[in-house]
Amino acid sequence: MAGAKFLPRSDAEAIPFSSEKVPEILGRFSVDPDSVEAAEMAQTLHDCEAPAARGERKACATSLESMVDFATASLGTSHVRAASTVVGREGSPRQEYTVTGVKRAGGGRLVACHAEPYAYAVFACHLTQQTRAYSVSMLGRDGTAVDAVAVCHADTSGWNPKHVAFQVLRVKPGTVPICHFLPQDHVVWTRGG
């Protein structure tokens, strides 16, 4: 399902998007109910139906139009900017990178949209408070240029204590900011200039 494409809004809205309709959805896309893809799609639906964390607003975008609508409504303006991580060379190997520049992008509110495994493009979008986005320029050992998006969450007190970030960093919710890079298939929306 990597590289799944968005459906037009009218098509996406005509297809059920509910964990109660998993058999119908799998049948429509000819996905074997016992496959890994079916399990991933069911998990995406479950995650999309889960309530938002405290202080968060969330939605799953099943079309580009619904993603833009959520971002503009959440940020309170139609003047928004979208940013994603871009790797200058496709198939670049895992390697060390040198940071060559950092620039802040947007204020304390942003909408992050994360690609989810599904038969077509679905993004889990959420408005976060007390979050900063940065554009980070990097250069790989082999000369590959990367324009990455990094996000720092200043308030993690409402996060699930079992979140992987707390396990990796060995910290507790609400104690320190959590920063991370966004993969190439994720989008951060900020207020435009």
N, C-alpha and C positions, 0 to 999 in steps of 0.2 A: 504494500500500500504506500510505499515511499513514493513521493512525487505525485500524490493524488491531486487531481484538479478540482477547482471549485465548480459547482453546478450553478447555473443561473438561479436567482432567488425563486422564481416561479416553479422551477423543477424541484429545488430542495424543499420548498414548502408543501409540495404535493406528495412527498415521500414521508411515511411515518418516521419519527425520530423519538422513540420511547422504548425503555427496557421492557415494557409490556408487549411490544411488537417485534421482539428480536427474531422469532421464526419467520415472520412475514418479510422483514428487512433482509435477512440472510437469503431467503428464497429469491427476492427481487434482484439481488446482486450475484446469484449463483455461488454463494459462499457455503462451503461444507460446514454444517453445524458443529462438527467435531474438530475443526481446524483451529490452529493458533490464531488465524485472522478472525474467526468468529468470536473467540474468547476476547481478543483485543477490542473488537467492535462493541461487544457487550460491556466491557469495562469502561470504554469511552462513554457509552450511554449512562452507565451508573455514575461515573464521575460528573457528567453534565447535569444530572438530576440531583446531585448532592447539594446541600445548602452551602451558601457562602460562609467564609470565616468571618469572625467578628470584625466589623469595620471595612469589609470588602463587598464589592458589587461584582457579580459574575454572570456570564452567559456563554453559551456555546454558539459560535457562528458557523452556520452551514452554507453560507454564501458570502462572497466578497461584500455585497451590499449590506448584509446583516452585520458584518464585522465593522464596516465604516459607520453604520448607524449606531452601534454600541459605543464605539470610540468617541464619536462626536457628541452623543448624548451624555456620556460619562464625563467628558472633559468640558462640557458646556460651551462648545464652540464648533463651528464648521471649519475653522482654520486649524488644521492638525497636520502633523508630520509623522510619517511612518519610517522606521529604521529597522534594518535587519543586518545580521552579520554577513559579510561578503568575503569569500576566499578568492584571491586572485587567480588561483590555478586549480582547476578541477582535479580531484584525485590526489591532492597533495598529501604526503605521508605525515603521520604523527611525528612531531619534531619540536624542538625548543624554538620559542619566539622571543624576540626582543621588542619591548614596548617602545615605540618611537614618538608617540603623542597621545594625549588624553584631553578630551574636550567634553564639558558637561552639556547634556542635551535635555532641555525641558526642566520644569520645576519639580515640586514635591508630589505632584499627581501624575500618574501615567497609566495607560492601559497596556497590559502585556497580553499577547495572544500566542498561545502555544499550540503547535500542530499536534493533533491527536490521531492515533491509528483508526482509520475508517475506510469504507469503500470509496468515498470521495472526500475532498478537503473539508475537514472540520477543525476549528480552532477553539480552544478553551480560552476565553478572554476574561480578564479581571481588572478592575480599577483598584489600584493600590494607593494608599495614603503613605506619607512619609517615606517615599521611595525616590531615588535619584537614578537617572540614566546617564550613561557616558558613552561617547564614541571613542574607541581605543584603536589607534593605528599600531600595527605590529608587523614585524618582518621576520620570516622564518629563516632557518639556517640555509635552506636551499634557495633563498631569494623570494619566496612566495610572500606577497603582500596580503595582509588581512585587515579589513576594516570591521572591527568587532563591536558589538553592543554589549555593554556590561550594565548590570542593574544592582543597586545597593538598597536593601530593605532596612530602614532604620528601626522600625518597630515590628518585632516578630512575636510579641507577647500573645497574639491570637492564633499562632500557628500550632499545628499538631506537634506535640513533643516528640513524636516518632519520625518527624520529617528527616529525610536523609541528610540535610545540611547540618542538623544538630549532632547526628551520629558522626559524620566526617570531621566536623570541627570540635567535637566534644564540648559543646556549650549547651546551655538551656535556653528555652524561648524567652525573648525579651531582655537578654543580658548584653548582647553585642549586635552590631549591624551584620547582616549577611549579604555578601556580594557574590555575584556569579556572572559568567558570560552567557549569552544566549546563543543557542545553536542557529545554524543558517536558516532553518525553516520556521523560525519564530519571529514575531513582529512586535515592536514597541511603538506605541502611539503617544505623542506628546503634543501640547499646544503649539501651534505654529507661531511664527513671529509677526 
